[in-house]
Amino acid sequence: MADLADVERMVTDWERNAAETSQKYQAMQAEVERISITESVASGAVSVTVGHNGLPTDVKMTQAVLKMSPDEIAANVLRAMQKAQSKYPERLAEITAETVGDDATTRHLVATAVDNFPAPPEEEEPSTAGQPPQRQLYESDEEPAPAKPVPPKAAPPAPKPTPRRKAGPDDEDGEDFSDQSFLRRD
């Protein structure tokens, strides 16, 4: 059986370890809250910065986007955001290793980030900025089938008028504030 001095030493050690661990996790939290990751795509024409929660905090574009179609700009914004978000688990792993170290909690935090943040986008395709959209035309040897006449659509039936409530003897202005139920059987 442990004597009183051993128990006091164990409690003191536990308190010190708990305080140290708490400080490490607070330092980790402060570092995580400072996460800011910026990634660019389309030769730097579009840049997106995401914060500690993975949400965009900044979007920047250069004059090169003027040569892109709106769809290309939107796709590049999404690609840059995905690229930045995909770096989050790696950055989180670095922070946890530097502050707390490897333990079950930090492994769980990093695994959750890997599950919740996207994988890096596929390699960038060469930018088609400034080039007209590519269309593929082909000629058919067959004669086009004659168009079938489309019969005119019949007008939809007129909606049935809703029945009006009959005014009661005390209902001069059409409003009913009586104590009678509006749920009645006619």
C-alpha angles and dihedrals in degrees: 000000000000118000124232094263091056092050092049090050091050092050092047091049091048092050092048092048091047091051092048092048091048091052091049092051091047089052089048091050091050091051093046091051088056094055111129119165123186124191131176134205137182093048091308095309092122125036127179127189121202126196134219092290094050094250119130114263098174139016121191131182133187128217087269089081089070087075092053129086117243089254091054091049092050092047091050092050090052092045092051091047092050091047091052094044091050089062092057099086091050092050091046090052090052092051095047091048092050097045112026105009129219114328137134093270096052091045088053092048092051093044090051091051091050089051095046103041124069126254116251113281119257116272113292117265116226108277115256092199112147093016122107116249111273116244126185117217125185136181123229123212090211123090112245113254113251112259114256114233112252113223114234114260117249115244112258114255115267113257115257113251114250113246114254123228114249113245115245125225092265093043104093099151098039096257122118117208095157125131091247120115118254088213100084136146116239 
